[in-house]
Amino acid sequence: MTQKRRKTKRRLLGVFAFAVLAIGFYVFAIANGGDEAYISDPSIAERLRLGSNTAQSTPPDGFPLFSAAVPVFELTDTQYLKLVNRDLSISAPVCESNLRTVWPDMPARTTYVQLHETAFSAVGELFAAAERANISGLFIASGYRTQAEQSELYANAIDPAYVMPPGHSEHQLGLAADILSGDHTGSMRGTEEARWLAEHAPRFGLILRYPADKTDITGVPYEPWHFRYVGRVHAWVMGQHSFVLEEYIEYLRSTGGFQVEFDGKTYYVLYQRPENGMISVPEQLNFQISSTNTGGYVITAWALS
């Protein structure tokens, strides 16, 4: 056999081996849940921090036509799914006209604790459900914080791992509430109240933001008291897949979105990157839009009736 033929043979064997490995990886991924095998990759946070351009810009199959192109600046950004962490800042201050003072409607550590009006309603419903379930003593220890308040808290933190730098705290969105119990003001870890809150909060659109098993992704130690408003559909889907917000946004970026039946309605959730400052929205559906802080927006749509 000539040297040229031997090289050709080795090259063909190399291609064949690569193909076998690729097919084996694909079969393994399908057998282990396909997307979920990708979603649970521990490097999600790093990929998210570096950014990715793999998100689809068109609705997945089965979606109604999102045909009305609208300038982003004309749409109301709820910020319900805005990702804020050590790598991603709030980028713009919250509109303080949307804030509501918690006291006296709900128990609070001080009379000046505030929440975004939507989070206010969700936490109020959660507290009412807790009372019906004989979970007593809950109160809101912290809600909205200004840049100055977050700076002071960060500067005086005993353990900085539990306090985000100023500009990087969800509390500055007004969408996060620290919920404690009068019997466990030092720590909620392992308590009946913590278990009940984590289980029932998604019914009201709230998620346990920093669970114990996702610290490698969130970058924050377990905080059984910290709840973030994202919306009922999103909280339910995240709970079904054990997603934290970083994983959920990455999932939407990589798949383009999904369709789901929830509470008797069909919902369409779509991740879009603006093109020339424009976003495609549905013409014959109700919808909300939220920035994600990752270059795209999430449109949540449902039937008019």
N, C-alpha and C positions, 0 to 999 in steps of 0.2 A: 504494500500500500504506500503510495507516495506521501510526502510530507503535507502537500496541499490537501489530499483527501483526508488525512488524519485530522488536520485542523478543522475541516468542514464537518467531520463526524463529531468532534468534541463540541463544536458550536451547536450542532443540532441537539446533542445530548443535553447541553446546558439549557437550551430553550425548552426542551421537553421537561426537564426537572423543574424549571421555573413555573411552567404551566401546571404541573402536578401540584406544586405547593400552593399556587393561586387558587386552584379548584378546591383543594383541601381546606384552605382558609375560608372560602366562600361557603362550603358545606358546613363547616364548624359554626360560622356566624348564623346561618339559617337555623341550625339545630339548637342554638342557644338564644334564639329570639331575635336575630337580625338586628333591627334598630336598637333594641335594648342592650345588646352586647356592645354596640358602639356608644350608646348614651352613658353606660356605666363606666366607661374608660376613665381612669383616675386623672388623665391629663386634660380633661375638659377645661378646667380652670385656666390652664396654661394656654390651650388653643384659643380660648375666649379672650384672654388678655392680649395675645398676639394679633387676634383678628382673623377673619376668614371671609372669603368671597364665594363660598360654595352655596349660599342660600338661593333658593329659587325665587324668581321675580314674578312668576305666574301661578295662579291657583292650581292645586293638585286636581287630578281627575275627579269629576263629580261635583265640583264647586259650581255655584251659579256664577254668571259672568260678572266680574268686577270691572265695569267698563267706564265708569265716570272718573276721568282724571281730574284731580283737584290739587291745587297748590297746598303743600303741607302747612304753610303758615295760616291758611284759612280754616284749618281743622282744629278742634279742641282736643288738646293732648291731656288725657286723664292722668298719665304717668303711673297708672296702676301696675304696670309691668316694667317700670324703669329699674334697671339693674344698677345698684349702688353698692360698692364694696371698696376694699383697699386700693384696687387698681382703677376703679371708675368713680369719678366724682359726680356730685349732683348737677354740676355744670351751670345751673341757673336757680335762683332762689324761688321758693314756693310763693304762690299768690296767697297772701295772708288773709284776704277776704273770704277764702274758702275754709278757714279754720273756725272751729267751735270750741268753746270752753266746756270741759267735761263736767265740772262741778256746777250745780248740785244734781244733775241727771244721773251721774254715776259716782261711786266712791273714788276718790283720788288722793294722792299724797299731799297735794297742795291745791288751793282754789284756782290756780292759774294754769293748770295743765290743759293743753289744747290738742285737738286732733283735726285732720282734714274731715270735712263734713261727712264724706262717704265712710271713712274709717270709723268716725264717731257713731254712725248708725249701726255699722256691723258689730262693733264692740258692745254697743248697747244691747243688741239682740243676743249676743253671746252671754252677757251678764244675766239677762232675763232667763235664758235657758239654764244657766248654772243655778240660779235661784230655784227654778222648778225641779232641778235634779238634786237639791239640797247640798250644793257646793257653795259654801258661804265664806265670807271674809275676803273676797277678791276686791282688789282696788288697782287703779292705774297709777303706777309709780312714775312713769315718764311718757310723754307724748312728743309733740313737736318741739324742736330746739332751733334756736337761731344759730348763726355762725359763731357769734360771741359765746353763747352758752356751750356749744360743742367744744370750742377752743379751751374754755376754762375747765370743762370736765376732762378733756384729754390731758391738759397740763397737770392736773391734780390726781390723775388716775393711779391707784395703787398697783393695778395690773393692767398695763396698756393693751394686753391681748383682748380684753373685753370692751375696749373703748376705741371707736374708729377715729381717725384723725379728722379735724374740721374739714367740712366739704365732702366727706366720704361716709356720712352716717345717714341711714334711712330715716332717722328721726327728723332730719332736716327737710324731708318731704312731707311730714305730717301724717304719713301712712303707717307708721310703726307705733306700737304701744307695748310698754313693759308692764305686764300684769303679774302682780304678786298676791300672796294671801297673807292676811293678818297673822296667821299662825306660823308662817314660814318666810318672814321678811329677809332672813339671812340667806336662805337657799331654797329653791323650789324642787331641787333634784330629788327624784324618787317619790314625790308626794302624790297623794290621790288627786289633788288639784291640778298638778302638772300633767298627769296622765289624762285627766278629763279634758283639759283645755286643748291638748295636742290632738285628741281624738275628735272633738266636736267643733273646733274653730273653723275647719274647711266648710262646714255647712253655711257659714256666714261670710265666706270669701276671705278668710284669714288663714295664713300658714305659719307654722312654727319655723321661723327663718333659719335658725342655727341648731339643727339636731345633732345628737352626739355622734352619729355615724358618718357625718359628711363634713367634718372639720377640715379634711384635706382639700375640699373643694371650696368651702365658704371662707376658709382662712380665719374662722372665729371659733373659739371653744363653745361647747354646749351651753346654750342659754334657754332654759325651759320657760323663761318668762317673756321672751321677745317674739311678738307676733306682728306680721306684716300683711296689710290688705293688698290683694291682687285681683279680687273678683271671684264670684262663686264658681263659675265654670272652670276657670284656671286653677283655683284651689282644689277643686274636686279631681281634675285630671292629674295635677301634681301629686295628690295623695294616692291616687290609683297606681302611680308608677314610682312612688317614693322619690320624686324629684325635689331638689332644692332649686331656687330660682336660677342659679347659674346653669344647671343642667336643662331646665325647661327652656330657657332662651336659646341655648345651643341646639336643643332638639328642634325648635321652631326654625332656627336658621338653617339647619341641615336638611330638613324635610320640606320646608315651605309652608307647612300648616297641616291641619286635619279637620275632619268633620266629626261631630259627636252628638249623640242624643243625650240630653240632660234635662231633668225636671219637666219632661213632656214636650220639649222643644228641640229643634235641630239647630245647632250652632256651627258656624264656620269660622275657624281661626286661621288667619293668614299672616305670614311674615313677609313684609315687602321692604325693599330698599327704594327710596325715592329716585326717580329718573328725571333729571333736569328740574328738581324741586317739586315733582308731581307724584301723587299717589293715586292708585286706582281703588275706588271704593264702590260698593254695590249701590245700584240705583233703586232697587225695590226691596231692600231689607233695612231693618234697624241696624245700626252699628256704632261701636265705640272704637277709638284709636288710642294707642299708647306708644310713646317712644320707649326704646329699650336701652338706650345708651350704648348700643353696639353697631350703630350705623343704619338700623332698620326700624320699622314700626310694626306693631301687631294690630291687625284689624279683627275685631270680634263682631260677627254679624249674626242676626237671627231674623225670623219671619216677622212681618209687620203685625200680624194678628196675634 
